[in-house]
Amino acid sequence: MKHTGTKRLETERLILRPFCLEDKESCLRNWAANPEIYRYISQNAKTPQDVFQWLSTAGQAYASPETYYWAIVEKMTGEVMGEIFVDDFSGRNGWCELDWKIGPAFWGRGFAPEAAKAVIRYLMGEVGFHRIQAKCCVENTASERVMQKIGMTQEGIFREYFHSKDNRWCDVVLYSLLDREELDFQR
Ligand SMILES: CC(C)(COP(=O)(O)OP(=O)(O)OC[C@H]1O[C@@H](n2cnc3c(N)ncnc32)[C@H](O)[C@@H]1OP(=O)(O)O)[C@@H](O)C(=O)NCCC(=O)NCCS
C-alpha cells in the first residue's frame, strides 16, 4: 500500500477535491451548518466560525499523504454539496472506513453513491486498500442505502453502539467491500 493523499477525482456530475478557504460560504449554505445533517452522527452543526477555523487548518492536514478528505462539488453549479472522507484506517491490515455527508437540497439524486464509487476506485485501485467499510445508525436508512447501492455487504450489527442526540442507545450496522468485489462491481 502506498499513501497518496486527497487526489482530485472526477465523475460524470461531480468534482472531488481538497477543501479550500474559499469554500466557506458554499459549505455553510449547503450542509455544514444544517442540524438535519448531524441527526445520526456525533458531531454538531458547525457555526460560521467553526467552518472558518476548520478550513483554515485543512491545508496542514492535506500536507500528509495519509489524509483522504474530499469536498464534493457539483460540476454544473460549483456548489460544495458535501464531503466524503476516510474516518479511520489500518495500513497494516489494509482497511479503511468511509464517511459521507450531502446537503439536503442535493439528497435523492445519487450523488453520495457516485462520490463513494469514485473514492473507492481510487482507494483500492491506486492506494491499495484491500477492504473498505462504512457504518451507520440503523435508523439512518439513507446512509445504509448508499452502502447497499455501492455493492457493500452487510456484516453485522453493533448493539447500542451510538448514543443519539435525543438520549437513546442506537444499534449501528456495519457494511464492507473487498477489493476483489470492487473489481466485479466495476465490470
Ligand atoms: C446519507 C446521505 C449522504 C445520502 O446521500 P444522497 O446523495 O441523498 O444518496 P442517494 O441519492 O443515493 O439516496 C440514498 C437514500 O436516501 C433517502 N432519500 C432520498 N431522498 C431523500 C430525501 N429527500 N429525504 C430523506 N431521505 C432521502 C432514500 O432512502 C435513498 O434511497 P433510495 O434511492 O433507495 O430511495 C445523505 O442523506 C446525508 O448526508 N445524510 C446526513 C449525513 C449522514 O447521516 N451521513 C452518514 C453518516 S454514517
The ligand as an SDF file (V2000), in Angstrom:
LIG
                    3D

 48 50  0  0  0  0  0  0  0  0999 V2000
  -26.6760    9.5630    3.6250 C   0  0  0  0  0  0  0  0  0  0  0  0
  -26.5880   10.6340    2.5460 C   0  0  0  0  0  0  0  0  0  0  0  0
  -25.1170   11.0080    2.3310 C   0  0  0  0  0  0  0  0  0  0  0  0
  -27.1830   10.0860    1.2350 C   0  0  0  0  0  0  0  0  0  0  0  0
  -26.8880   10.9800    0.1870 O   0  0  0  0  0  0  0  0  0  0  0  0
  -27.7190   11.0160   -1.2070 P   0  0  0  0  0  0  0  0  0  0  0  0
  -26.8390   11.6790   -2.2010 O   0  0  0  0  0  0  0  0  0  0  0  0
  -29.0560   11.5950   -0.9690 O   0  0  0  0  0  0  0  0  0  0  0  0
  -27.8630    9.4520   -1.5530 O   0  0  0  0  0  0  0  0  0  0  0  0
  -28.9300    8.8030   -2.5750 P   0  0  0  0  0  0  0  0  0  0  0  0
  -29.4200    9.8270   -3.5410 O   0  0  0  0  0  0  0  0  0  0  0  0
  -28.3170    7.5770   -3.0900 O   0  0  0  0  0  0  0  0  0  0  0  0
  -30.1600    8.4060   -1.6460 O   0  0  0  0  0  0  0  0  0  0  0  0
  -29.9750    7.4210   -0.6410 C   0  0  0  0  0  0  0  0  0  0  0  0
  -31.2570    7.2420    0.1230 C   0  0  0  0  0  0  0  0  0  0  0  0
  -31.5850    8.4620    0.7880 O   0  0  0  0  0  0  0  0  0  0  0  0
  -33.0130    8.5090    1.0020 C   0  0  0  0  0  0  0  0  0  0  0  0
  -33.5080    9.7730    0.4700 N   0  0  0  0  0  0  0  0  0  0  0  0
  -33.5680   10.1760   -0.8090 C   0  0  0  0  0  0  0  0  0  0  0  0
  -34.0920   11.4200   -0.8870 N   0  0  0  0  0  0  0  0  0  0  0  0
  -34.3800   11.7820    0.3660 C   0  0  0  0  0  0  0  0  0  0  0  0
  -34.9480   12.9500    0.9470 C   0  0  0  0  0  0  0  0  0  0  0  0
  -35.3070   13.9700    0.1860 N   0  0  0  0  0  0  0  0  0  0  0  0
  -35.0720   12.9960    2.2880 N   0  0  0  0  0  0  0  0  0  0  0  0
  -34.6860   11.9810    3.0640 C   0  0  0  0  0  0  0  0  0  0  0  0
  -34.1380   10.8450    2.5770 N   0  0  0  0  0  0  0  0  0  0  0  0
  -33.9870   10.7550    1.2550 C   0  0  0  0  0  0  0  0  0  0  0  0
  -33.5930    7.3330    0.2540 C   0  0  0  0  0  0  0  0  0  0  0  0
  -33.7680    6.2960    1.1960 O   0  0  0  0  0  0  0  0  0  0  0  0
  -32.4820    6.9560   -0.7080 C   0  0  0  0  0  0  0  0  0  0  0  0
  -32.5150    5.5940   -1.0730 O   0  0  0  0  0  0  0  0  0  0  0  0
  -33.3010    5.1620   -2.4320 P   0  0  0  0  0  0  0  0  0  0  0  0
  -32.5510    5.8170   -3.5490 O   0  0  0  0  0  0  0  0  0  0  0  0
  -33.2070    3.6900   -2.4290 O   0  0  0  0  0  0  0  0  0  0  0  0
  -34.6890    5.7100   -2.3070 O   0  0  0  0  0  0  0  0  0  0  0  0
  -27.3880   11.8990    2.9830 C   0  0  0  0  0  0  0  0  0  0  0  0
  -28.7140   11.5100    3.2690 O   0  0  0  0  0  0  0  0  0  0  0  0
  -26.8080   12.6140    4.1770 C   0  0  0  0  0  0  0  0  0  0  0  0
  -25.8590   13.3820    4.0480 O   0  0  0  0  0  0  0  0  0  0  0  0
  -27.3440   12.3750    5.3850 N   0  0  0  0  0  0  0  0  0  0  0  0
  -26.8870   13.0850    6.5730 C   0  0  0  0  0  0  0  0  0  0  0  0
  -25.4490   12.7670    6.9580 C   0  0  0  0  0  0  0  0  0  0  0  0
  -25.2730   11.3180    7.3440 C   0  0  0  0  0  0  0  0  0  0  0  0
  -26.0810   10.7570    8.0580 O   0  0  0  0  0  0  0  0  0  0  0  0
  -24.1600   10.7370    6.8680 N   0  0  0  0  0  0  0  0  0  0  0  0
  -23.8310    9.3580    7.1350 C   0  0  0  0  0  0  0  0  0  0  0  0
  -23.1290    9.2180    8.4160 C   0  0  0  0  0  0  0  0  0  0  0  0
  -22.9090    7.4830    8.7960 S   0  0  0  0  0  0  0  0  0  0  0  0
  1  2  1  0
  2  3  1  0
  2  4  1  0
  2 36  1  0
  4  5  1  0
  5  6  1  0
  6  7  2  0
  6  8  1  0
  6  9  1  0
  9 10  1  0
 10 11  2  0
 10 12  1  0
 10 13  1  0
 13 14  1  0
 14 15  1  0
 15 16  1  0
 15 30  1  0
 16 17  1  0
 17 18  1  0
 17 28  1  0
 18 19  1  0
 18 27  1  0
 19 20  2  0
 20 21  1  0
 21 22  1  0
 21 27  2  0
 22 23  1  0
 22 24  2  0
 24 25  1  0
 25 26  2  0
 26 27  1  0
 28 29  1  0
 28 30  1  0
 30 31  1  0
 31 32  1  0
 32 33  2  0
 32 34  1  0
 32 35  1  0
 36 37  1  0
 36 38  1  0
 38 39  2  0
 38 40  1  0
 40 41  1  0
 41 42  1  0
 42 43  1  0
 43 44  2  0
 43 45  1  0
 45 46  1  0
 46 47  1  0
 47 48  1  0
M  END
$$$$
